[in-house]
């Protein structure tokens, strides 16, 4: 990860960040969408530049981008109560530590905010990644789903930061 820099996202990043989200979901999350065109279309429906700009502008969110030169290689988001909602990497930057570095930045920000844990709902695709980063399934938590992802395929996970 030689030239990757992590910084707070700005509204001007929305279109490029959206493109990363869409490519990452379409190309890297087949375990979740099963290459079903209707399912994929529904999952991507809210991944628009306008929506990403709203997420970046929301004062209740923290949104980071990983930048390689001038290209956005990853995007991650967390609400200021420690709920991680996004952590996606461009297929071109997969396995280069981008997601791990973005996750560490979110966790650092959560600690800065005085939070003692971060939570998320992991897709099947990302579950091993989060487990390796110290997240554990919440046994008493309901199985959920983001947007088009079927209820039960996403698992609530939590990590204590202390």
C-alpha positions as CSV (number, residue, x, y, z in Angstrom):
1,X,0.0,0.0,0.0
2,X,2.8,2.3,-0.9
3,X,1.0,5.4,-2.3
4,X,-2.4,5.0,-0.7
5,X,-3.5,7.9,1.5
6,X,-6.6,8.0,3.7
7,X,-8.5,11.2,4.1
8,X,-11.9,12.5,4.9
9,X,-14.2,12.5,1.9
10,X,-15.6,15.7,0.4
11,X,-18.7,16.2,-1.7
12,X,-16.4,16.5,-4.8
13,X,-15.5,12.8,-4.2
14,X,-19.1,11.5,-4.5
15,X,-19.1,10.4,-8.1
16,X,-15.7,8.6,-7.9
17,X,-16.6,7.1,-4.5
18,X,-19.9,5.9,-5.9
19,X,-18.2,4.3,-8.8
20,X,-16.0,2.3,-6.4
21,X,-19.0,1.2,-4.4
22,X,-20.8,0.0,-7.5
23,X,-17.8,-1.8,-8.9
24,X,-16.9,-3.4,-5.6
25,X,-20.4,-4.7,-5.1
26,X,-20.8,-5.9,-8.7
27,X,-17.4,-7.5,-9.1
28,X,-16.4,-8.6,-5.6
29,X,-19.6,-9.5,-3.8
30,X,-20.9,-12.4,-5.9
31,X,-21.2,-14.6,-2.8
32,X,-24.0,-12.2,-1.7
33,X,-25.7,-11.3,-5.0
34,X,-25.1,-14.6,-6.8
35,X,-24.8,-12.7,-10.1
36,X,-28.6,-12.3,-10.1
37,X,-29.2,-9.1,-12.2
38,X,-32.4,-8.2,-10.4
39,X,-30.8,-8.6,-7.0
40,X,-27.7,-6.6,-8.0
41,X,-29.9,-3.9,-9.5
42,X,-31.8,-3.6,-6.2
43,X,-28.6,-3.5,-4.1
44,X,-27.1,-0.8,-6.3
45,X,-30.3,1.3,-6.5
46,X,-29.3,3.7,-3.7
47,X,-25.6,3.8,-4.7
48,X,-25.9,7.0,-6.7
49,X,-23.5,10.0,-6.7
50,X,-26.3,12.2,-5.2
51,X,-26.8,9.7,-2.3
52,X,-23.1,9.4,-1.7
53,X,-22.9,13.2,-1.6
54,X,-25.7,13.2,1.1
55,X,-23.8,10.6,3.1
56,X,-20.6,12.6,3.0
57,X,-22.4,15.8,3.9
58,X,-24.3,14.3,6.9
59,X,-22.7,15.7,10.1
60,X,-23.7,12.4,11.8
61,X,-21.4,10.4,9.5
62,X,-17.6,10.0,9.1
63,X,-16.7,9.1,5.5
64,X,-13.1,8.3,4.4
65,X,-11.7,7.6,1.1
66,X,-8.5,5.8,0.2
67,X,-6.7,7.7,-2.5
68,X,-4.0,6.2,-4.8
69,X,-2.5,9.2,-6.7
70,X,-5.7,10.9,-7.8
71,X,-7.9,7.8,-8.0
72,X,-10.2,6.7,-5.2
73,X,-9.3,3.1,-4.3
74,X,-11.8,2.7,-1.4
75,X,-14.5,4.3,0.6
76,X,-15.7,3.7,4.2
77,X,-18.3,5.2,6.4
78,X,-19.4,5.1,10.0
79,X,-22.1,7.0,11.9
80,X,-20.8,8.9,14.9
81,X,-22.3,6.3,17.2
82,X,-19.9,3.7,15.8
83,X,-22.0,1.9,13.3
84,X,-20.0,1.1,10.2
85,X,-22.1,1.2,7.1
86,X,-19.6,1.1,4.2
87,X,-16.1,-0.4,3.6
88,X,-15.6,-1.1,0.0
89,X,-12.5,-1.3,-2.2
90,X,-12.0,-0.9,-5.9
91,X,-11.4,-4.3,-7.5
92,X,-8.2,-2.8,-8.8
93,X,-6.9,-2.3,-5.2
94,X,-8.1,-5.6,-3.7
95,X,-5.7,-7.3,-1.4
96,X,-3.5,-4.2,-1.0
97,X,-4.6,-3.4,2.5
98,X,-7.0,-0.6,1.6
99,X,-10.1,-2.0,3.4
100,X,-7.9,-2.8,6.5
101,X,-6.5,0.7,6.6
102,X,-9.9,2.3,6.1
103,X,-11.3,0.2,8.9
104,X,-8.5,1.2,11.2
105,X,-9.2,4.9,10.4
106,X,-12.8,4.4,11.3
107,X,-11.9,2.6,14.6
108,X,-9.4,5.3,15.4
109,X,-12.1,8.0,14.9
110,X,-14.6,6.0,17.0
111,X,-12.1,5.9,19.8
112,X,-11.5,9.7,19.4
113,X,-15.2,10.2,19.7
114,X,-15.0,8.3,23.1
115,X,-16.8,5.2,21.8
116,X,-15.9,1.8,23.2
117,X,-17.0,-0.3,20.3
118,X,-17.9,-0.4,16.6
119,X,-20.7,-2.4,15.1
120,X,-21.6,-3.4,11.6
121,X,-23.6,-5.9,9.5
122,X,-21.3,-8.0,7.5
123,X,-22.1,-9.5,4.1
124,X,-21.0,-13.1,3.4
125,X,-18.2,-11.7,1.3
126,X,-16.7,-9.6,4.1
127,X,-17.3,-11.9,7.1
128,X,-13.8,-13.4,7.2
129,X,-12.2,-10.0,6.8
130,X,-14.1,-8.6,9.8
131,X,-13.4,-11.7,11.9
132,X,-9.7,-11.3,11.2
133,X,-9.9,-7.7,12.3
134,X,-11.4,-8.7,15.7
135,X,-15.1,-8.4,15.0
136,X,-17.4,-11.1,16.5
137,X,-20.9,-12.1,15.6
138,X,-23.5,-10.9,18.1
139,X,-25.1,-14.1,19.1
140,X,-28.2,-12.3,20.3
141,X,-28.4,-9.9,17.4
142,X,-30.9,-10.4,14.6
143,X,-29.7,-11.3,11.2
144,X,-30.3,-8.4,8.9
145,X,-29.7,-7.1,5.5
146,X,-28.7,-3.9,3.8
147,X,-31.0,-2.6,1.1
148,X,-31.5,-5.5,-1.3
149,X,-29.5,-8.1,0.6
150,X,-31.8,-10.7,1.9
151,X,-32.6,-10.7,5.6
152,X,-30.5,-13.3,7.2
153,X,-27.5,-13.0,4.9
154,X,-25.9,-10.1,6.8
155,X,-24.7,-10.8,10.3
156,X,-24.4,-8.2,13.1
157,X,-20.9,-8.0,14.4
158,X,-19.2,-5.9,17.1
159,X,-15.7,-5.1,18.2
160,X,-14.7,-3.7,21.5
161,X,-12.1,-0.9,21.1
162,X,-10.8,-1.0,24.7
